[in-house]
Amino acid sequence: MTTLLEHLNGEPIVAFAVLVAVILIVPLLFERINLPGLVGLLAAGILFGPHGLNLLNTEDPVMQLLSDVGLLYLMFVAGLEIDMAEFQKMKYRAAGFGSLTFGLPLLAGTGLGLVAGFPLVSAVLIGSLIASHSLLTYPIVRQYEVTRNPAVITTLGGTIFTDIGALIVLAICISAGTGDFTLASLGQLLGGLAVYTLIILWGFDRLGREFFRRSGDNQGNQFLFILLVIFVAAIGAELIGVEKIVGAFLAGLAVNEVVGNTLVKEKIVFVGNVLFIPIFFVDIGLLIDVPAFFGSLRALSFSVSILAALLISKFLAAFLAQKLFRFRRLEMLTMWGMSIPQVATTLAAALVGHQAGLLTDAVLNAVVVMMLVTAILGPLIVRQTARSLPVPETELPAETAEAGPETLDRPFTIVVPVYNPRTEQYLIELAALIAEYRKGVIKPLAIANAQSQMDSPRMNRIFQQRETLLVNATKIGQSLNVAVDPLLRIDNSVAEGISRTAREQKANLVIMGWSERHTLTARLFGTLIDSVLWSTHCPLAISYLRMSPRKMTSCLVPIKQFTAAEAHKVQIALAIAQHSHARVILLHVTTRKASINREIDLQKRMQALAGDRAEKIDLQLKVLCQVDTAQAILNEAKFCDLVVMRTYRRRSSTGDIRISDISNQVARQLNCSLILLGEPRANWLNPA
């Protein structure tokens, strides 16, 4: 038995099997106890590493290869996620704040390293570790719809300066650490880096555009091309004497606009988040010696010191930016919270510095502690400030509330995928009410999964089942006196079939039934709704209907921001109310007590969202002051038949679609019907 275990322990396939099991199980367990899955991966590395059960070894060739790929992938995705369009809007402010939030922490960290007895090169490298920041809080500011706030745009743009600056300092420190560093070699390094950066950013951008144009819809070749770009850029960086993570980050910036928000980007990020990046974090855990860390008072004090240096210097940078650009105090705190998290660039640079012998185990342990603390503290701060952050008001287009199909080139089109006979009735009824309200047309859609042989008995059975569903849907729609145009499509993917058909039909809205999100399969691979929400060009109404929409007597619509997108929710409630004479309640929850004039102004804005067509409908406007927005919605929903809310198209760290926190809390506790309206970037009134 011992011989067998020794034999298996030396097999690379065993190490890979353990890694896959860890990535699959551990994050799910930690998320169940409300801890980030990232913490679980680090803990698993400690447990299974040389300081634990010794099942995994960082010196193992398999682990080294996969961890290196994960490191490159991490930096590539960091560059890929930077929104260059937002950066262009306020590039000068971004440059100013980027310089402050990079320079001050760099000085603070360098001083701390020198005081702790590190050589100058190592001290400067320690300073660069706390100078950058990660876009960990971006989903939060997008959730609260404040991405257009000048302070938020400035902070997002500053990420480019801090990340590039940290990587340049890393390259210089690694070169200086070899012992043959001179001013001439520094000039040669910076000159080579400038030329290399130009080649990558300009050359790969042009090459990528041409390749994507010629490859058409071949996502497999496009995915392989992106992989090749990552590794070629990494190899090129090492050839000029720069760390390969610099090349991976620049490669992400280079193909940023080429990849855009396509399905290829989704697959790239998915593969990295599911396999390679988690392995990198497990490998970091293998390097951590917990007993030695907690047994050393010096290591603990250094961790506290570097964390304090980070928080104080980042706060000072945000404070100076507030005075320089005349931001509000709340905006300053948001900038501070957004610039705190240290994940991708920091951890990657720390590992490279550790491997080069410039950073000790104590520094690496301190960086891991700093990463965990800031990954929790930053989102907490931003979540508290972003909800009250001022944002430029978006004027409602005149057609939002009033325009009918007569102002468009074609009737308002609603695509309703039909699959489950039990939910088909209510979905078609909902679509019919909206179509009646907008004088539009319903297009029930049935997707038949493609088979290798089109004349196979299985294909015939599938066709018959789908045709039966379409016949039933047509009867329901016609009984409600709306135009119905059934569609039957053959496609390899149901989600892609729905998205493609919606685009081909120039649909204004897609209506789908709610699917179970809490099964293991849904957690690991996502749901059909996840895929459609991520890829569709028009709004998606995710509907969980406990009763017929024609029999509803009251609809609750929580209003967050007074934008055109919020008006879309109101239109759905008004469509239901017009048929059944239901009462529509528009609810705005504020965390601070509003004055009489402010409350009147809020009610006027809610009235504007409803438009003139709401005059004949029982419309109630409510403004409540309550800290817990979700609980306020739940209290009002106790006496309603339907709640209409919004959800957001964003990816989580595990690759699946996440709905907003408030919507998630309400959905789990709601006892009435619910519609979640997912909004892509396209305007549903004119998607073409």
N, C-alpha and C positions, 0 to 999 in steps of 0.2 A: 504494500500500500504506500509506504514511504517513497519507494522507488518511482511509483506511478505519479505521485504528487510532484516529486522533483522533476520528472520528465515533463509533466504538464506545465509546471512553472516556467520552464524554459521555452515553451512553445509560444511564438508570437500571436497565434490565433487565440490563445487563452487571454493574453493581455487585452486584445481587441474586444473579445467577448465581455470581459469585465468592464471595459470602458463603455461599451454600448449599454450594458445593464445599468451602469451608474447614471449615464445621461438620460436614460429612459425613466428610471424610477425615482432617483434622489430629488430632482427638482420638483416633481409632483408632490412628494412627501413634504418638502419644506414649504411649498405654496399652500398646502392644506393647513399649516400652522402659522400662516401669514408671514412667512419669511421669504426673501427673494430666492429664486432657484439658484442664482449665482453663489449665494452663501453655501448652499448644499453641495455644489460642485467643488468648492474649495475644501469643505469639510470632508467630502469623499476622498479627495486627494490626500489629505492628512491621514485619514483612516486607513486607506489601502496602500499608502506609500511606505518608504523605508523606515519611517519613524512610527509606523503603525503595524498593519498586518503583512506588509512587505509583498503584496500581490502585484503591485505596479512599481516600476523603477524608471526614473527620469532618464537613465542612461540606456534604456532599452531602445534599439533602433526604430521599432515601430512607434513608440511613444515620441521619440525625437522628431521623426518625420511628420507625424500627424500634428504634433504641437507646433512645429515650425509653420506648417500650412495654416493652422488656426491663427497663429500670430499674424501672418501676412493677410489672412482673410479679415481679421479684426481691424487692421489698419486700413485695408481697402474699403471696407464697409463704412469706416469712420469718414473717409473722404467722399464716398458715394452719397452719404446722407446729408452732406452740407448743401444747403439750398443757395446756389449761386445767384439766382434771380433776386432773392431777398437781400443778399449781400450787396448787390449793385445799387439797391435803393438808398442805402446809407453807408456807403463805403468809407467816407471820411470819418464819420462818427465811429464806425466799426474799427477803423484803423487807430483812432484815438483811444477808445476803450481797450482794444486789443493790446496796445502798447502798455497801458497802465496795468491791466490785469495779468500781463506777462512779466513786465519789468519789476514791479514791486515784489511779487512772490519770488522771483528769481533772486533778487537781492536778499530777501529774508531767509530763503532756504540756504543760500550760499553762506551767509553769516552764521546760521545755525550749524552748518556742516563744519565750518572753521572752528567754532567754539567747541564742538564735539570732538575735535582733534583729527578730522579728516584732511587729507591733502587738498590743495586748491582745486585740482581737476575733479576730484570726487565731490568736493563741496559744491562746485558749480553745477555738476550733474544733479546733485540732490535738489538744488534750487530750481532746475528746469523741470523736475518731476512734479512740483506743485505749481508751476507756472501755466500749464495748459489746463483745459477743462473739456468735459465731454457733454454731448447733447442729450444727456439722460433725461432732462426735464422737458424736452421739446413736446412730447405727447401731452403733457399737462397743460402747457400754454395753448396748445392747439385745441385741447378739450374745452378750455374756457374761452376759446375764440378771441384770444388777444395777440395772435401772431402778427397783427398789423400795428401793434403798439410800437412807437419809435424805440423805446428802451429794449423791448424784446428783439426787434430787428437788429439793433446795435449789438446786443449780446451774441446773437446767432452769428452775425458777421465777424465779431471778434474771435470766434472759434478758429477761423482760418489762420489768423495771425498767431494765436497762442500755440496751435498744433504745429504749424510750420516752424515757428521759432524754437519750440521745444525739440523738434527733430534736428534742426540745424545745430543747436547746442550739443545735442547727443553726438552728432557726427564729429564735431570739433573735439569733444571730450574723449571719444574713443580714439581719434587720431592722436591726440596729445598723450593718451595713456600708453601708447606704444613706445614712447621715449625718444622718438626722433622728430619731435614737433618743433618747427621753426616758423618764422614769419613767412618765409618763402613757401613752405609746405602749406601754411594756412591760406595764402593767396591762391596756391594751386588748387587746394581743396574747394574753396569758395567759387573759384572760376569754373572748375569742372562741374560743381553742383549747379551753378547758374545755367551752363550750357545743357547739362543733363535735364534740368527742370524744363527748359524751353522745348527740348526735343520731346519729352514725355507729354507735357500739357498741350502742345500744338500738334505734334506728330500723331500721337495716339487718338487725339480728338478727330483729326481729319481722316485717319485710317479707319477709326471706328464708324464714322458716318458713312464712309464709302462701303465698308463691309456690311453694315446693317441694311444699306440700300440695296445691295446686290443679293443678299441672302434672303430678302423678303420675309416670309413667315416661318422660316426654318429656325425655331427657337433652340434646337439642339446645337447647331453650328454657332449660333450667337453666344450661347452659354460657354461653349468651348473656346471661342474667341476671347471672351472676357477672362477666363482662366489663364489663357496664354498671355494676355496683357499683364495680369498680376505677376506671373512668374518671370516674364521677360523684364519688366520694370524692376523687380527685385534683384535679378542677376545684374542688370545694368548698374544699379546702385552700388553693388559690391565691387564691380569692375573699376569704378572711380574712387573707391575707398570710403564709401558711405554705407551705413547699415541698410539692410534690405527692407526694413519696415518703412524707410523714407520713400523708397521706390513704390511700395504697395500703396502708401497714402496718396502719393502723387498720381498713381494710376487711377485711384478712385475719383480724384478731382478731374482727371483727363476725360474719363468716359461718363462723367456725371450727367451732362446734358444729352449724350448719345443714348444712354440707357433710359433716362427719364423715369416715368412711372409705369413702364411696360411690364408685361408678364415675365420677361426675361429677368428684370430686376427682382421681381418677386421670387423667382427660382434661385437667383444668386444669393439673396439674403437668406432664403429658407435653408439652402444647403449649409451655409456658414453657421447659422444660428442653431441648426439641429445637430450638426456633427462636429465640424472642425473647431469652431470657437469654444464650445463646451469642453472639448479635449484640452485646449490650451489652458483653460481655467483649472481643470483637474491637474494638469502638469504643474501649475503654480502651487497648488496645494501639496504636491509631492515634495516641494522644496522647503516647506514650512516645518520647523521643529518646535512644536508647541511647548513641550517641557522646558527646552532651553530658553525659549522666549519668556515664559512666565517666571523662570528661575533667575532671570537676569534683571535686576533693578534698573541697570543702565539702559537696557533695551526698552523697558516700559517707559522710562522717563523720556527717551528719545522719541518714541511714538507719540507721546502726549505733546512734546515740544513741536514736532513737525506738523502735527494737526493744528496746534494753536497758531503756528506761523502761517499756515495756509488760510485759516479762517480770518485772521486779523488782516493779512495783506490783501486778500480778496475783497474784504469789506472796505478797506481804505481805497482800493481801486474804484469800487462802485461809488463810494462817497465823492471822490474827486470827479468822476464822470458826471455825477449828479450836478455838482457845482459848475462844471465846464459846459455841459449841454442843457442845463436848466431842467432836469428831470424832477419829477415829484418824489417825495420820500418813499411812497409805495413802489414806484418804479425802480428806485435805487435798491430797495430790498429784494425786488424780483431779480434784478441784475446780479446781486450778490448770490442769491440762491441758485440761479442758473449757472454761475461760474464756479460753484463749489465742487460738484461731482468730479471725481478723478477715476476714470475707468480705463478706456481704451489706450490712449497715447501714454498715460502715466504708467500703467502696468507693463505695456510693451517695452517702453524705454527702461524701466526698472529691471526687467528680465535681461535685456541686452547688456545693461551696465553690470549686472551681477555676473553674467557669463564672461564678460571681459575682465573681471577681477577688480573693477573700480568701486563696486558697492558690496558691502558685507551682508551676511545673512540678517543681521539686525536691521539694516536699512530695508531689505526686501520685506521682512516681517512688518516693519513700520508702514511701508507702502500699502501692504495688504490691509492692515488695520485702517489706514487712512481711506482707502478705497471703500471699505465696508461702511464706515461712519458717514462719509460724504455722500455715498449712494443712497443713504437713508435720510440724512439731514437736508440735503439740497431739495429733493422733491417735497419734503414736509414744508419747507419755507415757501417754495413756489406755489404749492397748493393753497396756502393761506393767503398769499398776496395776489395771486392771479385772478381770483374770483372777484376782486374789487378793483382790478386794474382798469384805468380809463383806456378806451379804444376809440379811434375815429369812427363816428357814426357812418353807417352805410345808408345812403338814400334809397328808399324803396322805389323801384321802377313803377311807373304808373300802371303797367299791365299786370303787375303781380297779383293784385286783388280783383282787378276788373276785367282784364282782357279776356276775351273769349276766342274760340277758334276762328272767328271771322277775321281776326287780325293776323293770323298765321297762314302759311301756305298750305297747311294740311290740318285735319282735325286732331284734337288732343288724343293721343294714342296710348293705351294702357295694355301692356303685355302681362298676362297672368299664366305662369307655368302651372300646369295641372298634373298631379301625380297620385295624390291620395284622395279617393272618393269621399272620405269622411270630412275633409276640410274644403272640398271643391265648392260646395254650395255657398258657404259664407264668403269665400274669397271672390267668387264671381259676383255675388250680391254687392260686396264692397266696391268692386270695380265698376259695377253698373251704376251705383249711386254717384261715383265721381264722374263717370262718363256722362251721365244725365246732367250733372251740374255744369260740366264743361262742354256739353254738346259734342262729345267725342265718340270714340269707337273702342270696343274691347277686342283684344286679340288673344284668345286662349291658346296656349302653346304646350304641345306635348313633344317630349324629346324621346326618340327611340335610339337606344344604344347601338352603335354600329357593330355588325358582325362580320366575320371574315367572308361569309357567303350570304349574299343578299336573299337567296331563295331558300335558306334553311328553315326548317319548321319552327325553330326558336324565334327567328326574325318575323315569321308570319304571326306567331302568338303575340309578340310585342306590339306589332302593328295593330292587331285587332284590339288589344287592351287600350292602346293610346287613342285609337279612333273612337272607342266607346266613351272615353273620358271627354273627348272633344264634342261628341254629340250631346252629352249631358250638359256640358258647359254652354253650348249654343242654345239649348232649350231654356236654360235658366236666364241667360242674357236676353233672349227674345221675349220671354215672358215679362221682362221688366222694361220692354220697349226701348232698348238701346241697340245700336248696330254691333254685330258680332262677326268677326272674321277669323275663324279657327286656323291654326297653323300646326303642321306636323313636320318635324325635322329629324333627320338622322345625323348623329354626331358622336364622336368618340368620348366626349366629355359633356356631361349634363350642364355643368356650370358654364363652360365656354359656349355651349349651344344656346343657353339662355342669353348670355351677354352679346353674342354675335347676332342673334335674331333681333334683340332689342335695338342694336345699332342699325341693322339693315332696315328695320321698320321705322327708324327714327322715332322710337318710343319716347314719350315724355315721362313715363312712370312704369315701374315693374312692381307687381304685388306678389308676395310669396308668403306661405304659411310658416309659422314658427317651428323650429326644429330643436331637438334636445341637445343642449350644450354640455351637459355634465357627465356624459358617458366617457369611458376611457378612450374610445375611438375618436370621439369629437375633440377631446383634449389634445390628443396626439396629432391628428391629421386635419383638424378643423372640420367644419360642416359645409354643406352645399351653400348655405347662406353666406358663410365667410368668403367663399370663392367668388360668388356673384357680387357681393358688396365690394370686394377688392377690385373687380375688373369692369363692372358695368359703367356705362357713360352717363346714365340718368339716375335719378333718385330711386331707391328701393324701399318699399313699404313692407316691413317685416311684421306680419299680423298674427296675433294670437287672439282669436275671437271666441268668446264663451257663449255668445248669442248672436242672432241674426242682426246685422247692422240696421235693417229696416225697422227693428223693434226697439232700438236704443232710445232712451229718453233724456240722457244727459251725457255730455262729453267734456272732459277736462283737458285743456291744452296749456301746460306750463310754458311760459315765455321767459327766455333767458336774455338774449340780445335782440334788439329791434332791427333785424335785418331781413332781407328778402327771403333768405333760407328759412327763417322762423315763420314767415307768412305761409310757406308751403304747408306746414302742419295745420295752420288755421283753416286753410282751404279744404283739407280732408274732413275736418270736423264740420265745417259749414255744409259740405256736400251731403253728409249724413243728416244733419239737422234740417236741411231743406226738404228732404223726403219725409222724415218722421216727425217733424216739428219738435225736435229735441232741443234741450237747453244747452248752450255752449258757454263754458266758463274759461276765460283766459286768466291765468294765474301768474303773477310775477312775484318771486320771493327775493327779498333784499335782506342782507345781514345787518343793515343799520336802519334805524328808524327814519322814515322819510317825512319831510315836512309836508304841510297841506298842499303847498304849491307844487312840490316835487311829486306828490302822489297824483295830483291832477294831471301833471305832465306825463307821468307814466301811463295813466289811463288813456290819455289822448293818443299816445303812441300805440298802445294795444288796439285801440279803435281803428287806427290807421292800418294796422296789419290785417284787420278783418275786411276793410274796404266798404264801399257803398252797398254791396250786395248783402251785407249782414243786417240791413235796416229792418227786414221783415222776419228776422230770426231772434229768438230769445237769447240775447247775448249779455253775459255778466262779466264785469271786469273787477278783478281782485288784486290788491297789493298787500302782501303779508310781510311782516318783519320777523324772521326766524333764522337762527344760525344753521340749523339742520334742514337744508333744502329738501332732501329726500323725504324726511319725516313730514314736512309741510305738505308735500305732494300726496303722500299716503293718507294723511288726515282728510284732505279734500276729496280724495278718490273713493272714500268709503261710501259716498252717496252718489257715485257716478257709474255709468255702464261702460265707459271707455276712457282711456287715457292715451293721448297722442304725444309722443316724445321724439327726440332726435337721437341718433347714434352717429359714431364717427368712424371714418375709414382709416384705421391706423394699425400697424403691426406691433405685436408684443415681442418680448425678447425670445419667445419660443416659436415665433413665426405665425401665430394665429391672430385672427381679428379680435380686437377687444372693444366692447362697448364702453361708453363713459361710466365713471364710477356712480354718479347719481342715477343714471338710467339702469345700471346693474342692480343697485339697491332697491329701486322701485320695482323692477321686473321680478325680483325674487320674492317680494312680499305682497304684491298686488293681488287682489281677489276679483278683479274685473277684467274686461278685455283690454288689450294693449296693442298699439301700433307704434313701432319704432321706425322712423323715417331716416334712412341713411342717405347722406348727401355727398355725391362726388363733386368735382370742381365744376362740371358743366351745369348750366342753368336749365332747369327742367322745363322752362317755358319755351326755350329755343335750343334744344340739344344739338341740332344739326349744324 
